[in-house]
Amino acid sequence: MPILTEAEKLQLCLERDRLLCSSEFARSPTMSKLLRFLVDHKLLEETTPLTAYAVAVDGLGRDDSFDTQIDSYPRVQIGRLRRMLDHFYLREKSESRLFIPYQHYEIILGENESASATEDVPDEALVSVEGPAARPVELDGASSSLGGQTRRIRPVYMLVVLAAVVLLAAGTFYYLQKNDGVTAAASATTIAYPAIVVKETEGIVDPESRAKIAMAHSYLVGTLEKFDQVRIFEEDAGQAHPSQYFLESSILNDSADRVQLRLVASDTREVIWSSRIEMTSTASREAELDQAVIEIAGSYGKIAQHELSKYRDDFAPGYPCLLQFHQYMRYRDSANLEPVLLCMDSSAQRYPNDAYLMSMLAIAKNVAKQFGVEDKIAGSGKDFAVRAAKLDNNSASATFAIAQSAFYEGDCRRGVSWGERAVSLNPLNSRIMGYLGIYMLTCGMPEGEAYATKALQMDSNADLAVAAVVAMQKLRRGEAKAAQELSSKYMDSVPGSAVGLEISYILSSAMLGEKEEARKAWRLLAERSGFPETAEPRVVLNKWIGNPRLRRELEADFKKAKLY
């Protein structure tokens, strides 16, 4: 392992301090602690390899009984830190960066290739799922390479860097001042999303139970962080984080086989949501935690619903507008289309550096274009998508905005490629999963139905358009009863807001020989559309169905149904 020069040690310390001053690390004391540990270890220049046990015990504060054979906690946390580093340096223009090679625990100083790589984002290679690659910096003619470390870390590195202490102090002050300015500027141009403090479970005595709960906690935090419309903080005894919600947990038996999760409003202590999680196996634990995360953080989850109650008719720029946009996308209430588009346009002007907003603007622009009101939002959908991806290449929503832009341009191959990347970034986002399925089916790819069906299975609040498409696919295969039942289920949950489901219900009822039921449903749809029940299906369909090919297919289906 090459010996670090004093200049290299100084740069390591400067990069560490710059990261610790960022908003991402300010929200996560665990990641801050781990970053300090890895940099301190690097400065010691030990030769013994750093182990998962050392990361867990020395770096993350687990006790000496920690067992790496049954607990993947250090590996999971290293993965989180790796993603946070990639995210931070994507938007930074510095020449150097810190990164952690895959399958290693050592932190390395390298060149920040992502800064120049994203100045002009190529259509075919906008961002990678894993984040930008970095190569080690050449140090005195030799590459920085992986070396060994000791298991136990002592704070003696200060002796090593004593010669550079004056320069370090000056440089750190500069970066602190510089980063404070950047953070303040960024916060003024990004939206304040609801914040959740994830609290650790207390009162666990048994070491195996503690390990089980630690794994669940880590999994829960890491999964929640993939959702763009919430901000996740870990509990820190030394620092109080301003938050709207607490996610609390308690064990229901000594073996920690069952855990109670509660989402609590921080101001009123009202329990917004609660659920019991079975911890008997890794599979059951992760499956139930996944479901909990969807119910909490999804676009129509408990937090969104609770926040919407505060902003019921509020179209103010920023978060209230996004809530209204999500409501429109789910229910497609035409009366709300124009006010939603106008407030999204205002939001774009006020919050130009918000990645999630930019990704939603890409969708909003394409929706506006579909209904001939694209002038309501200044800019192009593709430009919004590219901006979103530049701001946050780890965002599933930003990545899917690129996918949607490709689909709208008729590039199905590239759309699927980016859509699948988005799904891999957040497999629990039902909106992304469902719409990828819709777009694939529109492209003539029958495998898209699996994506749409999975979206419905994992999220009972999935967009109604997804349910309508799945029902239509069943109808196409002659599964009239299944199509009717699916359509009826979602129509009953939100009556009067699901045209695609109504059409599927009408056609499936007719196919089953229930002509009177089909005619009754048709009369209701025609009246709601502003037409008499004698109106031709073509007239009604033209009002609701933007896709010409689909409209023609449905007209043919109505003729076959012989309702007139």
N, C-alpha and C positions, 0 to 999 in steps of 0.2 A: 504494500500500500504506500503510494507516494506521500512524502511528508508535506504537509500544507505550509505554505509561506504565510508570513504575518498578514500580507495583503489578502490572501485567500480566506484566512480565518476572519478577518474583518468583514469581508464581503458576506460570508455566511451569517455573521451576526447582524449585519445590516438588513439582509433579506429576511431573516427571522423577525426582526423588530418591525419591519414594514408589513409583514403578513399579520403579526399580532395586533397591529393598529387598524386592520381592515374590519369592515362590518361583519364579514362572514365569521372571522375568528372571534370577534367580540361576542357573538351570539353562542359560541360553543367553547366553554371552558375545558372540556375534555380534549378537543382538537388542539387548543392552545397549549395544554399541558403536554400532549404527545409531541407537538412540534418542538417545544423547548427541549424535551428529552432527547430527541433524535439529533438536533443540532449540537447540544452539549456533548453527546456521545461522539459525534463526528470530530469535534474539536479535541477530544482526548487522544485520538489516533491509536486506539487499541488494536490488537491483532486477532483477538478472539471473536469469532462470529457472534453477532447479536441474535438472540433467540426469541421465539414467541413468548417464552416464559419471562425473559428480561423485560420485554415490552409491556407485558401485563403487570408484573410486580413492580419493577423499578420505574417504568414510564407511566403507568395508568393507575398505580396504587392498589392493585389487588394484593391479598395477603399471601403468605408463603405457601399456603396449601393449594394454590391455584394449579389446576390440572389442564394442560394444553390438549390432552387427548379427548377430553369431553367438552371443552369450551373453546369456541373459535373467536372469542372476543377480540384478542389482539389483531388477528388477521382482518376481521371486519372493520376495526377502527383504522387500521393502516389503509385499507381500501377507501374509507371515507376521506381520510387525509389526502390521499393521492388525488381523488376527484376534486377536492377543494383547492388543491394547489393548481391543478389544470384549469379550473374555473377562474381563479384569481389571475393567473398569468396570461390567459387568453386576452384579457382586456388591457393588460399592462404593456407599456412600451419599453420597458427596461431591457437591457442587453442580456442580463443574467436572470436565472430563475433557480428555484429548488425543485427537485423532483425525486420520486421514489421509484426505482425500477421494479417491474413486476416480479413477484416471487422473491423479493428481498425486503429487508426492513431498513436498510441504510438510506439516508438522505444524501443527495448529491447536488452539487452546484453545477449548473449547465447553462447552455445558451437558450435564450427565450426565442425560439423560432416562431412561436404563434403570433407574436406582435406584428411581424412583417407579413406573415402568411395570410392574415385576415384583412389587410388593407383593402384589397379587392377580392371578394369572395368568389371563387369559381363556381359555376353552376353545378358541375359534376362532383366537386369535392369540397363542399362548404365546410363541414366540420366532421370530425370522427366521433364515433360513439364513445370511445375511451378518452377523448381529449387529444390535444396536440402532442406529438412526440418530441422529445428533447434529447439531445446527445450531450455527453459529458464535455466540459470545457477542456481544451488542451492546456495542461499546466506544466510549464517548463519542458515542452516537447513530449510529454507523456499524457495519455488520457487518464482522467480520474477514474478509478476502477473500484469495484466492490472489494472491501477489505473486511477484516475481522474486528470484533469488538468484545469486551468483557460483559459478563452478566450483570455485575454490580456497577453502578455509576456513582461516582462521588463528585462533588462540586469543585474539583481541583483544576478544572480547565481555566479558571481565572488566572492561575499562575502562568499558564502557557501563553495567554494573550495579554499579559501585563504590559509588554512593550508597546502594544497598540492601543492602550486604554484611552489616551487623549484623543486620538483620531477616531476611535469608536464612539466616544461620547459626542464629539462634534457631528459625526455622520448620523448617528441615531437621532440627535435633536433635529437635524435637517429633515430626515425622513418622517419623523413624527409630525413636524410642522407641515410638511408637504402633504402627508396623507390625511391629516385633519381637514385640510382645505378641500382635498378631493372628495372625502367622505361627506362633508357638508354640502358640497355642490351636487354630488350624486343623489343625496337624500332629498334634495329639493326637486329633483326631476324623476324620482321614482315613487311609486305608490306605497303607502303604509298598509300592508296587508295584515290581517289578524295574526297575532303572535300567540304561540302555544309554548308554555314551559312544561317539558316532560319531566316529571318528578320521579326520583328513584324510590323503589320500594324499601321500606324500613322494617326493622325488627326481624330480620332473617338470621337465624343462628346456624343452621346446618350448612356446611360448606357446599355440598352438592346442590342444595336448594338455591344458595346464593349464586352459584355458577349458572343454574338454569334461568334465574330471573335476570341476571346480567346479560345473558344471550338474548332473552326476550326484549329487554330494554334497548340494547344495541340495534336489534332488528327493527324495532318499532321506530326509533329515531331515524335510522337510515332510510326506511321506507317512506316515512312522512316527509322527509326532506326532498323527495322526488316530486312533490306537488308544488307548483309554482305559486298558487294562490293563498298559501299560508307561510308563515315564518316560524321555524322551530328553534327553540332554545333548550339547552339542557340545564337542569337545576345546578346551581352553583351557590354553595353556602356562603361564599364571600361576596357575592354580588347579586343584587336584586334586579331582575329583568322586567321591564314594563311589558305586560302581556294582558290580553283579553281573556285567555283561557289557561287552565291547568289541566294536564292529563295525569291523573293520579292512579295508583295501583295499590292493591293490597292482596296478600295471599289468603286463601280460604282454608288451607290445611298446612300442616307442618312440612309436608313433602313438596309444597309449592306446585302440586299437580293442577290446581285450579287457582286462577287469579281473577280478581275483579278490577276492571278498568272503568274509570269515570272521567267524563269530560265536564269540567266545572267552570262556570263563568266567574272570573276573578273578582268582579265588582260586587256581585250579589250572592256568590257561593251557590247559585242554582245549578243543579245537576242537569246538564243539557242532554247527556247520553250516558249509558252504562252498558256493560256487557261482561259476561263471564267467559274467560279464555281457558280452554283445556290445554294443559301443558304436558300431557303424558308422553308425547312423542314429538320429535322435531317436525314431522309432517303436519300433525294436528295443530301444533303451536303456530307454525308459520301460516297455515291456511286460515286459522281464526284471527291471527293478527292482521293478515292481509284484508280480511273482511272488515275488521275494525277500522283500519286505515281508510278504506273506501268510504265507509259510513261517516267518518269524521271529516276527511279532507277533500272528498270529491267535489266536483263543480256544483252538485246539488246535495252535498252532504250536510251533516248537522251544523257545522260552523256556518256554511253558506246560508242555510235556512234561518239560523238564529240571527245572522247579520242582516239578512233581507228583511226581517221583522222590524229592524231599526230604520231601514231605507226603503220602505214599501213602494212609495211612488216618487222616489228621489232619483233624478237623472243627472245629478251633479257629476262633473268630470272626476275621473279616478275610480276608486273602488266602488262607490254606489253605481256608477255607470256600468262597470263590469258585471255587477250582480244583475242588473237589468238586461244586459246583453246575454248572459247565460240563460235567463228566464225566456228571452225571446227565442234563443236557439233550441230550447227544449219544447216550448209550446207553439212557436211560430204564430203568435198573435199579430196579425197584420197591423192592428191599430198602434202597436208599439214600435213598428219598424223604423219610422222616420225619427221619433225622439231618441231611439237607441243609436241610430247612425249619427245624429247630430252631436250627442254627448260623447260618442267615441271619437269623433273628429276633434272636439274640444279637448278631450283627454290626450290625444296625440300631441297637441300643441303644448300642453302643460307638463306632460311626463314623457319627454322624448327618449329617456334612457331606461325606461322600464321594459325589460325583455318580454315579460308575459303580456303586457298591454300590446306591444308591437305584434306579437303572435296572434292575438285576438283581432287586432286591426286588419291583419292579412285576411282573416276569415270574414270579418265584417265587410271589407271592401269587395270580396268575391260575392257575398250575399247581395250587396247593393247592386252590383253589376248584373246579377241574375234577374233582379226585379226592375232594372232600368233606372235606378236612382243613384248611380255611382258618383254623381256630383256632390252627394252629401258628405263624402269623405275625400279630402285632398290627398293625393298620392296614389301609388299603385300597390296592389296586394303583394306582388312579388318583392317590391322594395321594402315593405313592412316586414316580410318574412326574413329577408336577408339581414335587415337590421337586428331583428330579434335574435337570430343565430349568432351574429357578431357579438351582441351584448352578453349572451349566455349560451355557449355551445353544449352545455350539459342539460339544457332545458328540453324536456320531451315536447312541450308545447311549441317552442321555437322550431325544433326539428320538424314537427308535423306541419307547421306553417309552410315550410319549404316543400314538403310532400304535397300539400293541397295545391300550392301554386303550380307544381308540375302537373298534377291531375287536370287542373283548369286549363292548362296549355295543351292538353291532349297527350302529354308524355307519360303514359301509364307505367312504363318500365322504371323511369326515374322516380315517379310518385310512389311506387311500391317499395323501392329501395329505401327512400327516406322515411316512408311510413313505418317500415319494419324497424328502422333505427329508432324511431320515436317510441315504438312499443317496447323495445329493449331498454330504453332509458327509463321508462315508467310503465311496467306491465299492468299496473293497477288503474291506469287512467281509462275509464270506460268510454269517454268521448273519443279519444284517439283510437282506441280499439274498434269502436263501432263504426266511425266514419272511414277508417281504413277499409273495413269490410264493404261499406257502401260504394266507395270509389272503385274498389277492385271489381265489384259486380258490374258497375257501370262500364268498366273497361272490358267486360266479357270474361272475367276471371271467376269461375264458380267457387274457387277456394275462399273468396272473400266472405262467403256466408259463414264460415267457421269463425272468423273474426267478429262479425256482427252478433252471432249467436253467443259467443263467449262474453261479449260486452253486456248482453242482457242477463246472462247467468251470474256474473260477478257483481252487478250493480242494479238493484231494483229501480233506481232512479235514472237509468240510462235514457238518452235522448229518444223521444218518441219516433223520430225519423228512422232510427235503427230498428225499432220494433216493427215499424211499417214495412221496411225492406225485407226483414226476415219473414214476415207474414206473406208478402208477395211472392217470395221464393217458394214457400210451401204451396201457395196457390198454383204457381207455375208447374209444380210437380204433380198437381192433382190432389194434394193433401188438403182438401177443402175443410175438413173438420178441424184439423190442427191450425189452419190459417184463421178460421172463425174464432176458435178459442183464444188464440194469441191476440187477435185484434180486439176481441171483447174485453179481455183482461186489462189492456192498457187504455182502452176507451173509457172503461168504468173508473179508472184511476184519475183521469183528467178529462171529463166530458167536455165536448165542444172544442177541443184544441188539437185534434189529430186527424187531419184530412186523409192522409195516407192510410191510416188504420181504418177509417170509416169506409174508404173505397174497397179495401181488402175485405172488410166485413160484409159489405153489400154483395160483392162478387162471390165470396165463399158461400154465403147464405143462398144465393141463387143457384150455385153449383150443387148444393145439397137439396135442392127442390123446395126451399123455404122462400118462395117467391113473395109472399105477403110481407114477411120480415125484411126482405131485401128492399121492397118498394117503400116501406115505412122509413128505413134508414136513408134511402135515397131522397125522400121528401125532406127530411130534416137537413141533409147536406145542401140540397138545392136552395132551401129557404135561407139557410145561414149564408149562402153564397150570394144572396140577393136575386135569385132567379125563381120562376115558378117551377113546380114539380114536373111540368111538361117540357121543360127545357132539354135540349139535346145534351147528352153526356159531354160532347165535345166542348160546348160552351162553358160548362161548369169546370171541366178538367183544365181548360185553358187558363182559368183564374188561379188555379192552385199548383199545377204541375209545370215547372219551368223547362224540364228536359223534353224536347220535341219527340225523340224516339220513344220514350216511356209513355208520353201522351198518346201517341198513335197506337201503341200496344194495348193501353187501357181502353181506348175507344173500341178496338176490336174485341176485347174481352166483354165489354158491355153489350155489343151486338150478339155475341154468343150466348150471353145470359138470358136474352129474350125477355127483358123486363118491359118492353114497350110494343 
